[in-house]
Amino acid sequence: MMGGAWDRLHTRDIEAPVSFSIVTGVLVPWALTNETHQLQIRIEDEDGNSIHPDSYATLNMGRPVTAAKGQCFRAMTVLSLQLTLPRFGAYRVIASVAGQSEKRSTFYAVDAGQVSAYAVDAGQVSATPAG
């Protein structure tokens, strides 16, 4: 996966929709394979308010014939979104399976007009306003 470590969305216009993807990996233990599991993805602002309808996926991980007894299996999902964020600031993506095993990841909507860029001049690095 390329770009999987980002935590900043840079935009000059917070009212313009932004596009991004959320990738989840769910580790399914041997004993829970061949069963249906419900994955829920929620996106909320820094105050805990939902900013997008929750998304759901159904997972059912089988056991390949080459699997070692007791092995866990990773089910990968991708959710591609285009949404308008209410304001610059922090947001959380919350993923849970069957309302349990909750994991959170934070990202930030940043005003691209206020972001500092780094300029290299004669071997020295200095921060300068982006423009």
N, C-alpha and C positions, 0 to 999 in steps of 0.2 A: 504494500500500500504506500503510495506517495502522498506526502502532505499530512500524514496521520498524527503529527505532533503539534499542530497549530492550536493556539488558544486566543487568537486575535482576529477579528473581522474588521478590516479597515474600509471605511466608506466616507465619502465627503457629504453625502446626503442621507441622513437617517430615515427619511421618508421613502427612499427608493428600496424596492425589494432586494434582498440579498439571497444568493444561492449557495448552498453548502450541503454536504452529506454527513450523515451520522452512521458510523460503522460500529456494530456490536459483535462481540464474540461471547457466546454462552457455552460454558463448559458443562457438558451433560455427563454425569457419572454413569457407569455401567448399569447400575440397578434402575436407572430412570430412562434408559433407552427404550425405543419402541413404544413410547407414551407421548401423548400430546401435551405440550407446554405452551403457555401464553406469555409472550414478551410484550411489555408495555414501555413506550418511550414518551416521556413528558418533558416539555421545555418550559422553564419558568424564569421569571425575572429575579432580581436580587431580593425582592420582598416575598417571594414564594407564590406569586400570581402566575397562573398558566398563561402563556402568550400564543399558544397554538393548540388546536384540539389534539388530545393524546392519540398516538399511533399504536397499532397493535399488529403483531405477527404471530402466527401459529408455527411452532417448531415440533418436529418429530424426527428424532435422530435414531437411525437404525444402527445395527452392528455389522460392519463388513466381515466377510468370512475370514479375512486375514487378521482380525483384531485379537489382541491378547486379552485373556480373561481378566476382568477388573479394570480395563483401560477406560479412560475418559475420552470424550469426543467433543470437538469444538464446532458449534453451529454458528456460522457467520451470517449476518444480515446487513443490508444497506438501506438507509432511508434518505432519499434525496428530497430536499426541501427548497422552496422559494418562499420567503416570508418577509414581512416588514416588521422590523424590531421597533418597539415603542419609543426607545431612547438609547443614547449611548450609556454604557455601563456593563455590569456583570449579568450573566445568564447561566443557568444550570441545565444540563441535560441529565435526566434521571431515567435509568433503565432498571426494570425489575421483571422477574419471572414469577408469575402467579402471586404477585403482591409481596414477594419475599426476595431475598438475595439482591437488594437494591445497591446499585453503583451510581455514583455521581461524577460528572465532569463539568468544570466551569470554563466558559469562554467569555470574551469581552468584546463589545462593539466599541470601536475606537474611531474618533474623528480623524480621518486621514489628513485633514488640513492642519491638525495640531501635532502630528507625529514628527519626531525628530529623525532626521536621516543622518547617516555618518558619511562624512567626506574625508577622503584621504588626500593630503596635500604635503608633498615633499617628505613622505614617510611618517607624517603625524596624523593622528585621527582626531577629528573634532566634530562635535555635534552641531548641526545646522538645521534651521527650520526647513521642513519639506516644502516644496513649492512647485 
